[in-house]
Amino acid sequence: MSQVLVIESSARQQGSVSRQLTEQFIAQWQTAHPDDQVTVRDLALEPVPHLDSTLLGGWMTPAEQQTEAEKTALARSNTLSDELLAADVLVLAAPMYNFAIPSTLKAWLDHVLRAGVTFKYTDTGPQGLLTGKRAFVLTARGGIYAGSGLDHQEPYLRQALGFIGIHEVSFIHAEGLNMGGVVAEQGLAQAKAQLVQAV
């Protein structure tokens, strides 16, 4: 039995294309892998704080010297990291906001990209500790950006996930969604068709 961790980051609960793709992914995955456990963390409903001095203190201060706020911040980071460590498959649902990922998803990454936990420093440079995992990234975009210099989602997420050892990453982009008519319909249909093939 595998563990699947789904991270939702759309600010919208209704009318969200990335959430539509997530629903399809979960349904397909559970059909193909009925014994697997799927955990969904919704960063819109339960946002995590942005990286600050309190979290840094929780990471770097000896336990006996931590403030209550630092202990709370560390416990939150531990919970998020433990979920990721336990997962065999990671699914990131990421609408494009201003050419990049939502700040809530960036905050989640800041909690789980941790030296000594998900990566380590070596004599030859940093080494990811989460090898053997797979990831799917489901994006929703108003325009068409794949392969262009305006796409700051895929390059960043490939680098961030690769940094912690996750190199088997499949991106499925629903593009042109704000361009109307046939373009929007085709963009969503193509993403859904790719998702059928990917899962």
C-alpha positions in Angstrom: 0.0 0.0 0.0 1.3 3.4 -1.0 0.8 6.8 0.6 -0.4 9.7 -1.6 -0.1 13.3 -0.3 -2.1 15.9 -2.2 -1.3 19.6 -1.6 -4.1 22.0 -2.7 -3.1 25.6 -3.1 -5.9 27.4 -5.0 -7.4 30.3 -3.2 -10.8 29.3 -4.6 -12.9 26.5 -3.3 -15.4 26.8 -6.1 -14.6 27.1 -9.8 -11.0 26.1 -9.4 -9.5 24.2 -12.4 -6.6 22.9 -10.3 -9.1 21.4 -7.9 -11.0 19.8 -10.8 -7.7 18.2 -11.9 -7.0 17.1 -8.3 -10.5 15.5 -8.0 -9.9 13.6 -11.3 -6.4 12.5 -10.2 -7.7 11.2 -6.8 -10.6 9.3 -8.5 -8.4 7.7 -11.1 -5.7 6.9 -8.5 -8.2 5.2 -6.1 -9.7 3.2 -9.0 -6.2 2.0 -10.0 -4.9 1.6 -6.5 -7.8 1.0 -4.2 -5.6 0.0 -1.2 -3.6 3.2 -1.2 -4.1 5.9 1.4 -4.7 9.5 0.0 -4.2 12.5 2.3 -5.2 15.9 1.2 -3.8 19.1 2.8 -5.6 22.2 1.7 -3.4 25.3 2.1 -6.3 27.6 1.4 -8.4 26.2 4.3 -5.3 25.7 6.6 -2.6 28.1 5.4 0.8 27.7 6.9 2.7 30.9 8.0 5.4 32.3 5.9 9.0 31.7 6.9 10.0 34.0 9.7 12.4 34.3 12.6 10.1 32.2 14.9 10.4 29.2 12.6 14.1 29.7 12.1 14.4 29.8 15.9 12.5 26.5 16.2 14.9 24.9 13.7 18.1 26.3 15.2 17.6 26.8 18.9 18.2 23.9 21.3 15.0 22.5 22.6 15.5 23.7 26.2 16.0 27.2 25.0 13.1 27.5 22.6 10.2 29.9 23.3 6.7 28.5 23.2 6.2 30.2 19.8 9.3 28.5 18.5 8.1 25.1 19.8 4.8 25.6 18.1 6.4 26.6 14.8 8.8 23.6 14.9 5.9 21.2 15.7 4.0 22.6 12.6 7.1 22.1 10.4 7.6 18.6 11.8 4.0 17.7 11.0 4.3 18.9 7.4 7.7 17.3 6.9 6.5 14.0 8.4 3.6 13.9 5.9 6.0 14.4 3.0 8.4 11.8 4.3 5.7 9.3 4.7 4.4 9.8 1.1 5.3 7.7 -1.8 3.5 9.9 -4.2 3.3 13.7 -4.0 0.6 15.7 -5.9 0.9 19.5 -6.0 -2.1 21.4 -7.4 -0.8 24.8 -8.4 -2.7 27.6 -10.2 -0.5 30.2 -11.7 -0.7 33.5 -9.8 1.4 36.3 -11.4 3.6 33.9 -13.3 4.5 31.8 -10.3 3.1 29.4 -7.7 0.7 30.7 -4.9 2.5 32.1 -1.9 0.8 29.4 0.3 2.5 26.7 -1.7 5.8 28.5 -1.4 5.3 28.7 2.4 4.6 25.0 2.5 7.9 24.3 0.6 9.7 26.6 3.1 8.5 24.4 5.9 9.6 21.1 4.3 12.8 21.9 2.5 14.9 21.3 5.7 18.6 20.5 6.1 19.0 17.2 7.9 15.4 16.2 7.2 14.7 16.3 3.5 18.2 17.2 2.3 21.7 17.2 3.7 24.9 19.0 3.0 27.9 16.9 1.9 31.4 17.6 0.8 30.2 17.6 -2.8 27.2 19.8 -2.2 23.6 19.3 -1.1 22.0 15.9 -1.4 18.3 15.1 -1.5 17.0 12.6 1.0 13.6 11.8 -0.5 14.7 9.5 -3.3 12.3 6.9 -4.7 9.3 9.2 -4.6 7.1 10.3 -7.5 5.5 13.7 -8.0 2.7 15.1 -10.1 2.2 18.8 -10.6 -1.2 19.9 -11.8 -1.3 23.6 -12.9 -4.0 25.9 -14.1 -3.0 28.9 -16.2 -5.0 31.8 -17.7 -2.5 32.1 -20.6 -0.2 29.8 -22.5 3.3 29.7 -20.8 4.7 26.2 -21.0 8.3 26.3 -22.4 8.4 30.1 -22.3 10.5 32.5 -20.2 7.3 33.6 -18.4 6.9 30.1 -16.9 8.3 30.4 -13.4 6.3 27.5 -12.0 7.8 24.4 -13.7 11.5 25.4 -13.5 11.2 26.4 -9.9 9.3 23.3 -8.8 11.6 21.0 -10.7 14.5 22.5 -8.9 12.9 22.5 -5.5 11.7 18.9 -5.7 15.0 17.8 -7.2 16.8 19.5 -4.4 15.2 17.1 -1.9 15.6 14.1 -4.1 12.3 13.9 -6.1 13.4 13.7 -9.7 10.5 11.7 -11.2 8.1 14.7 -11.7 5.2 14.8 -14.2 3.7 18.2 -15.0 0.2 18.6 -16.4 -0.7 22.1 -17.5 -4.2 23.3 -18.1 -3.4 26.5 -20.2 -5.3 29.3 -21.9 -8.1 29.1 -19.4 -8.7 32.9 -19.5 -8.5 33.1 -23.3 -12.0 32.0 -23.8 -13.9 29.9 -26.3 -12.1 27.0 -28.0 -8.7 27.8 -26.5 -9.9 27.5 -22.9 -11.9 24.4 -23.7 -9.0 22.7 -25.5 -6.6 23.7 -22.7 -8.7 22.0 -20.0 -9.5 19.0 -22.2 -5.8 18.4 -23.1 -4.9 18.5 -19.4 -7.6 16.0 -18.5 -6.5 13.7 -21.3 -2.9 13.9 -20.2 -4.0 13.1 -16.6 -5.7 9.9 -17.8 -2.5 8.8 -19.4 -0.3 9.8 -16.4 -2.1 8.0 -13.6 
